[in-house]
Amino acid sequence: MARHRRRRRKSSSSVWAWIAIVVLVLFIGAAALSMVYLKLRAGNEAELGENLCPADGPKSVTAFLLDATDPVSEVTKADLQNQFQKIVGQVPKGGLIEVFALTEKEGALTRTFSGCNPGDEASADPWTSNPKKIRDRWKTAFGDPLNSIIPNSNTGSTSSQSPIMAGIQRIVIEGFSKPDLDGLPKQLYVASDMLEHTPTYSMYRSGVGYETFTKSAARDLYRTPLAGIEVKILAFQRPGAPSADDIAEFWVSWIRSNEGELLGYERLAGMK
């Protein structure tokens, strides 16, 4: 009888040993799979191509056109900086933002920034990322350069022309219309007094009536495919300029006639 009990205890011990071995193997396997998974996720986080954009391309496109053809007041500049920071803050991780300065030469823009939001520590994976490294990368390559654009912009001199439509047209054709950007969310912001002034059409000479514009050569010359693009105007105010409401009405008509979607038309503080 005692011999039978010893045999049963030995058998029971063997079962528990095998269970322990199986559990250990499963644990090691799960740990190995977790390591592989974390490495893959870390690799995906690190895959940033040119201009800190995802290797498979940006997730959205935002363009900002700054009219540097005439001076603006310090109050306007401060208001513009606040608005610009809000715009930058809305660019999603992986979203491309490009900033252009309008010059007096038609279609000749100065690109002052082009890059994607690499994401800050708030959007980082705490298991696979170094939050400080990500924060420093965002600040050095994205945050600081963008925050310095408005304060350092050359808006102190007066130019002979203000080809706003040609500037918008250039951005749309060369920036938004690339085949690899089809289907992406697109936004265009224009910071300007919105007083178009070129040999083909000038609001100073012809007024701001949209019907007058449609009868000029400028209508076809500056026709721009805005379909699928959200547009917002940040308008500078000028003393002695035509009615601000009339200027706004003109540009709302121009954007809609080119099939764009108006996000808003906002007059900035200050006047010069």
C-alpha positions in Angstrom: 0.0 0.0 0.0 2.8 2.5 0.9 4.6 1.5 -2.3 1.5 2.4 -4.4 1.3 5.9 -2.7 5.0 6.6 -3.4 4.4 5.7 -7.1 1.4 8.1 -7.2 3.5 10.9 -5.6 6.2 10.4 -8.1 3.8 10.5 -11.0 2.2 13.7 -9.7 5.6 15.3 -9.4 6.4 14.5 -13.0 3.2 16.1 -14.3 3.9 19.3 -12.4 7.5 19.3 -13.8 6.1 19.0 -17.3 3.6 21.8 -16.7 6.4 24.0 -15.4 8.5 23.3 -18.5 5.6 24.1 -20.8 4.9 27.3 -19.0 8.5 28.3 -19.1 8.7 27.6 -22.9 5.5 29.6 -23.5 6.9 32.5 -21.4 10.2 32.5 -23.3 8.3 32.4 -26.6 6.0 35.3 -25.7 9.0 37.3 -24.5 10.8 36.7 -27.8 7.7 37.6 -29.8 7.3 40.8 -27.7 11.0 41.7 -28.4 10.5 41.2 -32.2 7.2 43.3 -32.1 8.8 46.1 -30.2 11.8 46.2 -32.6 9.4 46.3 -35.6 7.5 49.2 -34.0 10.7 51.0 -33.2 11.8 50.6 -36.7 8.6 52.0 -38.1 8.8 55.0 -35.8 12.3 55.8 -37.1 11.5 55.5 -40.8 11.5 59.2 -41.8 12.6 60.3 -45.2 13.6 63.6 -46.6 12.5 66.7 -44.7 11.4 64.4 -41.8 8.5 63.1 -43.9 7.3 59.5 -43.6 9.1 57.2 -46.0 5.8 56.5 -47.8 5.0 60.2 -48.2 3.2 62.9 -46.2 -0.2 62.4 -44.6 -1.5 65.9 -45.4 -0.3 69.1 -47.1 -0.4 72.6 -45.7 0.9 75.7 -47.6 1.3 79.1 -46.2 1.8 82.1 -48.5 3.2 85.3 -46.8 2.9 88.5 -48.7 6.2 90.3 -48.2 5.7 92.9 -50.9 4.6 95.7 -48.4 5.3 96.5 -44.8 2.9 95.6 -42.0 2.5 97.1 -38.5 4.1 95.4 -35.4 0.6 94.7 -34.1 -0.3 92.9 -37.3 2.9 91.0 -37.2 2.2 89.8 -33.6 -1.4 88.8 -34.5 0.0 87.0 -37.6 2.5 85.1 -35.5 -0.3 83.9 -33.2 -2.4 82.7 -36.1 0.6 81.0 -37.7 1.4 79.1 -34.5 -2.2 77.8 -34.4 -1.8 76.6 -38.0 1.5 74.9 -37.2 -0.1 73.3 -34.2 -2.9 71.8 -36.3 -0.5 70.0 -38.7 -0.8 66.3 -37.9 2.2 64.0 -37.4 3.5 63.2 -40.8 1.8 66.2 -42.3 3.9 68.4 -44.7 4.0 72.2 -44.3 5.5 74.5 -46.8 6.0 78.3 -46.3 6.5 80.7 -49.1 7.2 84.4 -49.3 5.4 86.4 -52.1 7.8 88.6 -54.1 7.0 91.4 -56.6 7.9 89.1 -59.6 4.9 87.1 -60.8 5.1 83.5 -59.8 8.6 83.9 -58.2 8.1 82.7 -54.6 10.8 82.3 -52.0 10.4 79.0 -50.1 11.3 79.6 -46.5 10.4 76.2 -45.0 9.5 72.7 -46.2 9.2 69.7 -43.9 6.9 67.3 -42.1 5.8 67.3 -38.5 7.9 64.4 -37.1 5.7 64.2 -34.0 6.5 65.3 -30.5 6.8 63.3 -27.3 3.0 63.3 -26.9 2.6 61.2 -30.0 5.6 58.9 -29.4 5.3 55.3 -28.3 6.5 55.2 -24.7 7.7 51.6 -25.1 9.9 52.1 -28.2 10.9 55.8 -28.2 13.2 58.2 -26.4 10.9 61.1 -25.5 13.7 63.6 -25.0 15.3 62.7 -28.3 11.9 63.1 -30.1 11.2 66.4 -28.3 14.6 67.8 -29.3 14.1 66.6 -32.9 10.7 68.3 -33.1 12.0 71.5 -31.6 15.2 71.8 -33.6 13.9 70.7 -37.0 10.3 71.8 -36.9 9.2 74.0 -34.1 12.0 76.5 -33.8 12.5 77.1 -37.6 8.7 77.7 -38.1 8.4 80.0 -35.0 11.2 82.2 -36.4 9.7 82.8 -39.9 7.2 85.6 -39.1 9.4 87.6 -36.7 12.3 87.4 -39.3 10.1 88.0 -42.4 11.1 90.8 -44.7 7.9 92.9 -44.6 9.5 96.3 -44.3 9.9 97.4 -47.9 7.4 98.5 -50.5 7.3 96.6 -53.9 6.1 97.7 -57.3 3.8 94.8 -57.7 1.7 92.4 -55.6 1.0 89.3 -57.7 -1.1 87.3 -55.2 -3.0 85.2 -57.7 0.2 84.2 -59.5 1.6 83.1 -56.1 -1.4 81.0 -55.3 -1.4 79.5 -58.7 2.3 78.5 -58.4 1.8 76.8 -55.1 -1.3 74.9 -56.3 0.3 73.7 -59.6 3.7 72.8 -58.2 2.9 71.9 -54.7 -0.7 70.5 -54.4 -1.2 68.9 -57.9 1.5 66.2 -57.7 0.1 62.7 -58.4 1.5 61.3 -55.2 -0.5 63.8 -53.2 -3.8 62.9 -54.7 -6.5 62.3 -52.1 -4.6 63.9 -49.2 -6.1 66.7 -47.1 -4.8 70.1 -48.5 -5.0 73.5 -46.9 -3.8 76.9 -48.2 -3.3 79.9 -46.0 -2.7 83.4 -47.5 -1.5 86.2 -45.3 -1.7 89.4 -47.3 -3.5 92.8 -47.8 -5.2 90.9 -50.7 -4.7 94.0 -53.0 -3.9 92.3 -56.3 -1.6 94.7 -58.3 -0.1 93.6 -61.6 0.0 95.0 -65.1 -2.8 92.5 -66.1 -5.1 93.5 -63.3 -4.8 96.0 -60.5 -7.3 96.7 -57.7 -5.8 100.2 -57.5 -6.6 100.9 -61.1 -9.8 98.9 -61.7 -11.3 98.7 -58.2 -12.4 95.5 -56.5 -15.5 94.6 -58.4 -15.4 90.9 -59.3 -17.4 91.5 -62.5 -14.7 93.9 -63.7 -12.1 91.3 -63.0 -13.9 88.6 -65.0 -13.8 90.8 -68.1 -10.0 91.2 -67.9 -7.3 88.9 -69.2 -6.3 88.1 -65.6 -9.4 85.8 -65.2 -7.9 83.2 -67.6 -4.3 84.0 -66.9 -4.6 83.3 -63.2 -7.2 80.5 -63.3 -6.2 78.0 -60.6 -7.6 74.5 -59.9 -8.6 74.8 -56.2 -10.8 71.7 -56.1 -10.1 69.7 -53.0 -8.2 72.6 -51.4 -9.4 74.4 -48.3 -8.4 78.1 -48.3 -8.2 80.6 -45.5 -7.3 84.3 -45.9 -5.5 86.3 -43.1 -6.0 89.8 -44.3 -3.7 92.8 -43.5 -5.5 96.2 -43.2 -4.3 99.2 -45.1 -5.3 102.9 -44.5 -7.0 104.3 -47.6 -7.5 100.9 -49.2 -10.8 99.9 -50.8 -13.6 98.7 -48.5 -12.4 95.7 -46.5 -15.8 94.0 -47.1 -15.5 94.5 -50.8 -12.0 93.0 -50.9 -13.3 90.0 -48.9 -16.2 89.6 -51.2 -13.9 89.6 -54.3 -11.7 86.9 -52.9 -14.5 84.7 -51.8 -15.9 84.9 -55.3 -12.5 84.1 -56.8 -11.9 81.1 -54.6 -15.4 79.7 -55.2 -15.2 80.3 -58.9 -12.0 78.2 -59.0 -13.8 75.4 -57.0 -12.0 76.0 -53.8 -13.5 75.5 -50.3 -13.3 78.7 -48.2 -12.2 78.0 -44.6 -12.5 81.6 -43.6 -11.5 85.2 -44.3 -10.1 86.9 -41.2 -8.9 90.5 -40.8 -5.8 90.8 -38.6 -5.4 93.4 -36.0 -3.4 96.6 -36.7 -3.1 98.8 -39.8 -0.2 100.2 -41.9 
